[in-house]
Amino acid sequence: MRIVRDYIQTFIGCISEPKAYIELLGKSKRKAIFFYVVTFFFVSILSMIAWRIQDFPKLLTSVRQTSNTLLAQVPDNAQFFFDSKTLRASGAQLPIELHDNNENFPYTLSFATNTFSFSPTDNQPFTQNYTDLEAPAFNATTPQVKAYVSTLLDQLTAHLNTTLLFAFPLVLLGKLLFGLVTLLFYTLFGQILSWLAGVIIPFRKLYKLGMYILPIAALIDTIAHGLFGGDVSLTLVAYIGIVILILLNLRTYGTRKT
């Protein structure tokens, strides 16, 4: 229980008063690593919850709208026969071209007898033989294709929570490793700020201190994204803000060398 109590006290100090970070300069690296891992554990949970509640519904709505736009261009009386090698159609002429005029990424899908192609407006088309796709054979009308796509999206939603549960360890590991690498660059920037402020903090200690700062900055970014949305990361901004507050406190207390 002591380790839990110490973590809670450290966490409260980190989010409530900048001078708490000054005391952490003298703590061991093991405690910094523990705080880093545990805080990112909670950050990962919050980020996945925010993605599930906020981002995924938007993504699913966009996918449904795109699929409806594309399938609306297929004649309703068409029927398709696919034997894993060639595509034949009744009531429609091949190749069938489906256009998505999305302003951010317009493209064209083309289904010919033996090939499928994906053609972004501003890039070279990508063409693939059906034999290379190893797709299963089917015989379906246009309404059946529309119903299959709708069912597939419904199944994706139904199994999403289980998928996220299995994906969580990978998300956490990715955040931990990416954070350690990112912290190298953040620490360099923090060292420049410390020199400008006239407060000398060795790189090694500033990096260790960053293992407290970065998870809190990531937490601020995750909460802000969950509340207000947006695609711009606030992690670096929060990191810089916390470092500046720490440096101001060090100058206030007259600490010029750590």
N, C-alpha and C positions, 0 to 999 in steps of 0.2 A: 504493500500500500504506500510505502514511502516514496517509491519511484513515481507512482501516480500523482501523489501530492506534490512532489517536486516539479513534475511536468506541468501540472495545472497552475502552480504558482509562477513558473517561468512563462507560460503562455499568457497569463493575465498581465504579467509585467511587460511582456513584449508588445501587447496590443494597447496598453494603457499609459505607459510612461517611457520616453526615450532613454532616460538615465538608467533604466533597468538593463539596457544593453551594455552599459559601461561595466557593470558588475559581472556580466557574462564573459568579458575579456579574460578574466582569470580562471574561468571554468575549464574543465578538461575537454579534450577533443571527443572523448567517448560520449559525454553528455550532449555535446553539440550534434553528433551524429544521431543519437537517440531522438532528440527533439526534431531534427530534420526529417527522419523517416516517419515518425509518428504523425507529425503535422501534415506531411504530404499524403499520408494515408487518409486523413480526414478530408484534405483538399481533393483527393481523387474521388472520394465518395460524393462530395458535394458537386464536383464538376460533372460526374456521370448522371446524378439526379437532375441537374440543371439541363443537361443535354437531352435526357429522356423526356422531361416535362416541357421544355421550351423549344429546343432545336429540332428534335426528331419529328414532332407533329408538322412543323413547317416544311421539313424535307419530304415527309410523306405526302403532304398536300401538293408540293411542287411536282413530285413524281407522278401522282395521279393526274394532275392537270396536263403534264407532258404526254403521258400515255394516252389520255383521252384525245388530245390534239392530234397525235400521230394516227391513232386508230380511226378517228373520224374521217380520215382521208382514204380509207379502204372501203370499197363498195360493200354495202350490207348484204348483197346477194352473192358475194364471192365465197368460194370454197377452195381450200388449199390442201394439197397432197404432198407430203414430204417423206422420202424413204431413207433419210440420213445422207443421201448423196445428191439428189436433185429435188427441185421444187417445181411443182406444177400447179396451175390455178385454173379454176372454172368460174366464169363471171368476172374475171379481171385479167388484164394483159400484163405479162411480165416484160421487162422489170417493173416492179412497183416502187415508186419513189415517194418517201414520206418526209415532209419538210417541217422542221421546228425552227421558227423564226424568232427564237429567244434573242432579245437585244444584247445579252451578255455573251452568248455562245450559240449562234445559229449553225445548224448543220442539216445534212440530208442523209437518210437511210435508204439504201437501194437493195431490193431483193430480186436477183435474177435467177435464172434456171439453175446455175451451178455455183454462183458466188453471192456473197453478201458484202456490201461496202458501206463504210462510214465516212462521210465527207464533210469535215468542218469547212465553213465558208472561206476562211483565210489560210487554210493549210492543205497539205497533200492528202488525198483520200487514202483510207486504209481498206484493203480488199482481202477477203478471206474465202477460201473454198469451203463448202459445206462439209466435205469429207474431213477437213482438219478440225472442224468444230466438235465432231463426235456428238452431235445433237441427236436425241431420240426421234424416231419416226412418228408422224402424227397425220391425222386426217380431220380437219376442223373447218367450220364455217366462220365467217367474221364475228357473229354474235358469240360463238363459243370461244374464240380467241379473246374477245373483250372480257367475257366472264372468267376465263382462266387468269388473265392479268389481274383482275380485281381480287380474285381468290388468293393469288400469290401475295399480293400486298397485304391482305388481311392476315394471312399466315405469318408474314414477316412481323407484323405488329404483335401477334399472339405469342410468338417465341422470342420477342426482343428482350424481355426481362431476364430470361434464362441465359441468353447470349451475352448480355451485359455482365451477368454474374461470373461467367467463365472468362470474360475479357478483362475483368477488373485487375487481376494480378499483372497482366501485361501493361495495362494503363499505368498502374502504380510504378512498375519497374521502369517504364519509359519516362515517367515524370522524374523519378529519382536520378536516373542516369543523365537525362537531358539537363536537369537542374545542376548537377555537379559540373558539367561542361560549361553551361551558360554562366555559372558562378565565377569561373575563371575570368571571363570578360567583364562581368559586373564588378569583380574585385579590382581589376585594373582601373576601371572607371572610378570606383570608390576611392582608390589610392590617389588618383589625380585630384579628386575633391578634397581629400585630407591634406594634400600638399598645399592646395590653394587656401585652405582654411588655417594653415600653419599648425596642424595637429598631425604629428608623425605616428602612424599606426603601421607596423610591419605587415607585409603582404600576407604572411602565414596567419597572423592573428586576425587580420581583416577578412581573410577567407573563412576562417573558423567562425567569426562573427556573422558572416554571410549565411552560414548554415542555420542561423536563427532568423535572419532578415528575409532571405528568399522565400521560405515557406509562408511567412506572414504576408509578404508581398503577393505571392500566388493566391493566398486566401482572399486578400482584398480584391484581386482581379476576378476570382471566381464568383464572389458575392456580387460585385458590380455587374458582371456579365449576366448573372441570374436575375438581378433586379431590373436592369436597364437594357440588356441585350447589347448588340454591337459586336463588331468583328475585331476591334482594336484592342490589343493586349495592354493592360495597365501595370503589368508586373515590373517592368523596368522603371516606370514612373514612380511606383510605390517604393521600389528599392531605393531609388535616388532620394525620395522624400524622407525615408527613414534614416538613411545615412547622413543627410544634411542635419536632421534633428539631433542625431547622436553627436555629430561634430560640434554643433552649437552648444550642446550640454557639456562636452569636454572643454570647450573654450570658457564656458561660464564657470566651471569648477577649476579653471586654471591648469588643466592637464595638457601639457605640450608634448610629452613623450610617454608612450605607453609601452 
